[in-house]
């Protein structure tokens, strides 16, 4: 399964990773690589938890265009 991930750096330099198609799926790391490793683990766990609760593993996300 391919999922999109967003990554931002907080005020302390920690990388925060989030998977928008899995509500609440957020992780972090001291490096970009660590954050990516952690969000992949978190995504697996979130998907398993959602499936156990009878929920779809992901929600639909779409790109929108906002006029400049």
C-alpha positions as CSV (number, residue, x, y, z in Angstrom):
1,X,0.0,0.0,0.0
2,X,1.4,3.4,-1.0
3,X,0.5,6.3,1.4
4,X,1.4,10.0,1.3
5,X,3.4,11.4,4.3
6,X,3.9,15.0,5.3
7,X,7.0,16.0,7.3
8,X,7.6,19.3,9.1
9,X,10.3,20.3,11.5
10,X,9.3,21.7,14.9
11,X,10.9,24.5,16.8
12,X,13.3,22.0,18.4
13,X,14.5,20.6,15.1
14,X,12.5,17.3,15.5
15,X,10.9,15.9,12.3
16,X,7.2,15.4,12.7
17,X,5.7,12.9,10.2
18,X,2.0,12.5,9.5
19,X,0.0,10.2,7.3
20,X,-3.1,12.2,6.2
21,X,-5.1,9.2,4.9
22,X,-4.9,7.6,8.4
23,X,-6.5,9.9,10.9
24,X,-4.3,10.4,14.0
25,X,-1.3,8.6,12.5
26,X,1.6,10.8,13.5
27,X,5.2,10.1,14.6
28,X,8.5,11.8,14.9
29,X,12.2,11.4,14.8
30,X,15.5,13.2,15.4
31,X,16.4,12.8,11.7
32,X,14.3,12.6,8.5
33,X,15.2,8.9,8.2
34,X,14.2,8.2,11.7
35,X,10.9,10.0,11.3
36,X,10.2,8.0,8.1
37,X,11.0,4.7,9.8
38,X,8.8,5.6,12.7
39,X,5.8,6.7,10.6
40,X,6.0,3.5,8.6
41,X,5.7,1.6,11.9
42,X,2.9,3.8,13.1
43,X,1.0,3.4,9.9
44,X,1.1,-0.4,10.2
45,X,-0.2,-0.2,13.8
46,X,-2.9,2.4,13.0
47,X,-4.1,0.3,10.0
48,X,-4.3,-2.8,12.2
49,X,-6.2,-0.9,14.9
50,X,-8.6,0.6,12.5
51,X,-9.3,-2.9,10.9
52,X,-9.8,-4.4,14.4
53,X,-12.5,-1.8,15.0
54,X,-14.2,-2.6,11.7
55,X,-13.1,0.6,10.1
56,X,-11.6,1.1,6.7
57,X,-7.8,1.2,6.9
58,X,-7.6,4.6,5.3
59,X,-9.8,7.6,4.5
60,X,-10.0,9.2,1.1
61,X,-7.8,12.3,0.6
62,X,-7.9,14.5,-2.5
63,X,-5.8,17.4,-3.8
64,X,-7.5,20.7,-4.2
65,X,-6.3,23.8,-6.1
66,X,-6.8,27.2,-4.5
67,X,-6.6,30.1,-6.9
68,X,-3.7,32.4,-6.2
